Amino acid sequence: MLVKNSSKEKFFIKELIEAIERLNMENIQSKKVLEQIVQLFASNTERIWYKHWQVINITKHSKNW
């Protein structure tokens, strides 16, 4: 979970935007190339997510979100 408006959320979004901007989508000539780009995007997104996520244990004593 990323806490809304937290610094971790801001860094996650910043890194995700940078990863999208780095994708080379100018010359997609085949389905295979498109699949590689999509796979790279998925891998980058997962890597960035796990870098910034944090586990939150919700118990009966937790505040309501």
N, C-alpha and C positions, 0 to 999 in steps of 0.2 A: 504494500500500500504506500502511496505517496500522499503526504499530508498536503491538503490544498493550501496554496499560497506560501508554502515553505521554501526555504532556500534549495532544498533537495529537488523539489518540483521544478523550480526555475532552472537549475542546472541540467535536469533531465530533459526539459523542453529545449534548452539551448543546444545540448549535444545531439538530440534527435534531429533538430533542424539542420545542424551542420552535417550530420550523416546523410540526410536527404540531399542536401546541396552537393555532396561529393559523388553521388551516384551519376554515372555517365549514361544519360538517356538520350543523347543527341543522335545516335545512329543505331537504332534497334532494327537489325536486318532480318531477324528470324525469331521464331517462338523460343528456341533454345537460349538465345541471348536475353530475351525478356525474362525467361525463367531464372536465369543466373542473376539478373539484376534484382528480381523479387526475392530470391533466396539470400542475396547479400543484404538487402534491406531488412529482411526478417532476422538474420543473424546479428546485424548491427543493433537493431531495436532490442533484441533479447539481451545482448551484452550491456547496453546502456541501462536497460530496466534493472538488471541484477546489480548493477553498480550503484544505483540510487534508491532501490526499494528498502523498506524496513518492515520488520515483522511487528505487528501490533496484536497483542493478546487481548481479546475482548472477554471480560468476565462479568459476572453479575454486579460487580462493584464499579464497572467502567461507566464513565459519563455517557449520556446519549449523544450521538453524533448529530 
